Amino acid sequence: MLPCTARRGTGGATPVGTAAVGTLLTILFPILSKGGGVYLVAQQEVLSLAEKKSSRKGIKKESGLLVPVEQYLSSGIHIGTVFRTGFMRKFIFKTRPDRLNVMDIQKIDQRIRIAGKFLANYEPGDIVVVARRKYAQHAARKFAETIGAKAIVGRFVPGTFTNPQAREFMEPAVVFVSDPIADKEAIDEAAKVRIPVVAICNTNNTFQNIDLVIPGNNRGKRALALIYWLLAREYLRNRGIIKSYDEFNVPLSEFEGGRR
């Protein structure tokens, strides 16, 4: 299977020459050309090649994670559901005796980095973050505020991406959703107008119309806050707005908000 394909209009997928995984992850998907609707979508198999190498080493305290492994664990970012889809199998580390599936923290960390680089190719005003579920709304709104993106929290109004006559109409260059199930309407509309979609996916999610997956607990308030906080930090650093993590002065607590 070729590692990536180009979407061109309605003509279907056109093969793109095989490239080294390292090179692919460095250039990280040549970005959407809004006029021609041409963009590259890396297949999940390609990203997994890079993930397999590091996952063999296991998780260590000094493994270069974005935050200490203890912080990941305490947030519950790795806790999935009792259901698992074939799509998410490669992100699952184990199944607990209580049947909850546990995701691989190393792979979560890697995908947050990749998503941060991908989103950084877009101007903040061209990014729309969508969060219908209540426990994702505060973190999504704070993420948008921090990087300067737009947020749609709560109900997604049909036609927002597809009906130019709608009051809420907007034309984002990329859409970032918190839950493929709750945010399905936004994903479907983005697919119709060929807007790439980044999504936080739990163990029970599928990848239909999703271009870049971030595995993680999308039902936990603290887990979502950490994902959004890390992505905001990665975005700003990759955009050159901050030169180091030390310059990111927005506390994680502001992404968590309210009572847990």
C-alpha positions in Angstrom: 0.0 0.0 0.0 1.3 3.4 -0.9 1.9 5.6 2.1 -0.2 8.6 1.0 -2.7 9.7 -1.7 -3.7 13.0 -3.1 -7.3 14.0 -3.3 -8.0 15.9 -6.5 -11.5 17.2 -7.0 -14.0 14.3 -7.5 -11.5 12.1 -9.4 -10.7 9.9 -6.4 -7.4 9.1 -4.9 -4.2 9.5 -7.0 -1.1 7.6 -5.8 1.8 9.6 -4.7 5.3 8.3 -4.8 6.6 6.4 -1.8 8.8 8.5 0.5 10.8 7.8 3.6 8.7 8.0 6.7 11.1 10.5 8.3 10.8 12.8 5.3 7.0 12.5 5.3 6.7 13.3 8.9 9.1 16.3 8.5 7.2 17.9 5.7 4.0 16.7 7.3 1.4 16.6 4.6 1.7 19.4 2.0 -1.1 21.6 3.0 -4.6 22.2 1.6 -4.8 24.5 -1.4 -8.3 26.0 -0.9 -8.7 27.0 -4.5 -7.9 23.6 -6.1 -8.9 21.4 -3.2 -5.7 19.5 -3.4 -4.1 18.1 -0.3 -2.2 15.0 0.8 -3.5 12.6 3.4 -1.0 10.4 5.1 -2.4 6.9 5.6 -2.5 5.5 9.1 -0.1 2.7 8.1 2.7 5.2 7.4 2.5 7.0 10.7 2.5 3.6 12.5 5.9 2.8 11.1 7.4 5.6 13.1 5.3 4.6 16.1 6.3 1.0 16.1 10.0 1.8 16.5 9.6 3.9 19.6 6.9 1.8 21.2 9.3 -1.1 21.4 11.3 0.9 23.9 8.4 1.2 26.2 7.6 4.3 28.3 10.3 5.7 30.5 10.3 8.7 32.7 13.1 10.2 30.7 11.7 9.2 27.3 11.3 12.7 26.0 7.5 12.9 26.4 5.9 16.3 26.2 5.0 16.0 29.9 6.1 13.5 32.5 4.4 10.1 32.2 2.9 10.6 35.6 1.0 13.6 34.4 -0.4 11.7 31.5 -1.4 8.9 33.8 -3.1 11.1 36.4 -5.1 12.9 33.7 -6.6 9.6 32.5 -5.6 10.5 28.9 -4.9 6.8 28.2 -8.2 5.3 29.5 -10.5 4.2 26.8 -13.9 2.5 26.7 -14.9 -1.2 27.0 -15.4 -1.2 23.2 -12.6 -1.2 20.7 -12.7 -0.9 16.9 -10.3 -2.3 14.4 -9.3 1.2 13.5 -8.0 1.9 17.0 -6.4 -1.5 17.7 -2.9 -0.3 17.0 -3.2 2.5 19.6 -4.3 0.1 22.4 -1.7 -1.1 24.9 -3.8 -3.5 26.8 -7.3 -4.4 28.1 -7.8 -4.3 31.9 -9.6 -6.9 33.9 -12.6 -4.6 34.1 -12.6 -4.7 30.2 -11.6 -1.0 29.8 -9.1 -0.6 27.0 -5.9 1.3 27.8 -4.2 3.3 25.1 -0.4 3.6 24.5 0.8 6.8 26.0 3.9 6.9 23.8 1.6 6.9 20.7 -0.7 9.5 22.2 2.4 11.7 22.7 3.6 11.1 19.2 0.3 12.0 17.6 -0.1 15.2 19.6 3.3 16.2 18.3 2.3 15.4 14.7 -1.0 17.2 15.0 0.7 20.2 16.4 3.0 20.4 13.4 0.2 19.8 11.0 -2.0 22.5 12.5 0.9 24.9 12.6 0.8 25.0 8.8 -2.4 26.9 9.0 -3.1 30.5 10.0 -5.0 30.4 13.4 -8.1 32.1 11.8 -8.4 29.3 9.3 -8.7 26.6 12.1 -12.1 25.7 13.5 -12.3 23.6 16.6 -15.7 21.8 17.2 -16.9 20.4 20.5 -20.5 19.4 21.0 -20.1 17.4 24.3 -20.2 19.5 27.4 -17.0 18.2 29.0 -15.0 19.2 25.9 -16.4 22.7 25.4 -14.4 24.6 27.9 -11.0 23.2 26.8 -11.9 23.6 23.1 -12.9 27.2 23.6 -9.7 27.9 25.6 -7.6 26.3 22.9 -9.2 28.5 20.2 -8.7 31.6 22.4 -5.0 30.7 23.1 -4.0 30.2 19.5 -6.5 32.6 17.8 -8.7 30.0 16.2 -12.4 29.8 15.9 -14.6 27.6 18.1 -18.0 26.0 17.6 -19.1 24.6 20.9 -22.5 23.1 21.6 -24.8 22.3 18.8 -23.4 22.4 15.3 -25.8 24.2 12.9 -26.3 22.2 9.7 -24.9 24.1 6.7 -22.2 25.9 8.7 -19.6 24.6 6.2 -21.8 23.9 3.2 -24.4 26.6 2.9 -23.1 30.0 1.9 -26.6 31.5 2.7 -26.5 30.3 6.3 -25.9 33.0 9.0 -23.2 30.8 10.6 -21.4 30.0 7.3 -17.6 29.8 7.5 -14.9 28.4 5.3 -12.2 26.9 7.5 -9.0 25.4 6.0 -9.0 22.6 8.6 -11.4 21.3 11.2 -10.5 19.9 14.6 -13.1 17.8 16.4 -13.2 16.5 20.0 -15.4 13.4 19.4 -16.1 11.8 16.0 -19.5 10.5 17.3 -20.8 13.8 18.8 -19.2 15.9 16.1 -20.3 13.7 13.1 -22.3 16.5 11.4 -19.2 18.8 11.3 -17.1 15.9 10.0 -19.6 15.0 7.3 -19.9 18.6 6.1 -16.1 19.1 6.1 -15.8 16.0 4.0 -18.3 17.3 1.5 -16.3 20.4 0.8 -13.0 18.6 1.1 -11.7 20.2 4.3 -9.2 18.0 6.2 -10.3 16.9 9.7 -8.2 16.2 12.8 -10.0 14.3 15.5 -9.4 13.0 19.1 -10.4 9.4 18.9 -11.3 7.0 21.7 -11.1 3.2 21.5 -14.7 3.0 20.2 -14.3 5.4 17.3 -13.8 4.8 13.6 -11.8 6.9 11.2 -14.4 7.7 8.5 -13.7 11.1 6.9 -10.9 11.7 9.4 -7.5 12.6 8.1 -5.4 12.7 11.2 -6.2 10.8 14.4 -5.1 11.8 17.9 -5.8 8.8 20.2 -6.9 9.7 23.6 -9.7 9.8 26.2 -12.3 12.1 24.6 -14.7 11.6 27.5 -12.6 12.8 30.4 -12.5 16.5 31.2 -8.9 16.4 32.6 -7.7 14.3 29.7 -9.3 16.7 27.1 -7.8 19.7 28.9 -4.3 18.2 28.7 -4.7 17.3 25.0 -5.8 20.8 24.1 -3.2 22.4 26.4 -0.4 20.4 24.8 -1.7 21.1 21.3 -1.9 24.8 21.9 1.7 24.8 23.2 2.9 22.7 20.2 1.0 24.9 17.7 2.5 28.2 19.1 6.0 26.7 19.2 5.9 25.3 15.7 4.5 28.7 14.5 7.5 30.4 16.1 5.3 32.4 18.4 7.1 31.0 21.4 10.7 29.8 21.2 10.6 27.3 24.0 8.0 25.6 26.3 9.1 27.9 29.1 7.5 30.8 27.2 4.1 29.2 27.2 2.5 30.9 30.2 -1.1 29.6 30.1 -1.6 27.2 33.0 -3.2 23.9 32.4 -5.8 24.8 35.0 -7.3 27.4 32.6 -8.0 24.6 30.2 -9.6 22.4 32.9 -11.9 25.2 34.3 -14.7 24.8 36.8 -15.3 21.6 38.8 -13.9 18.3 37.8 
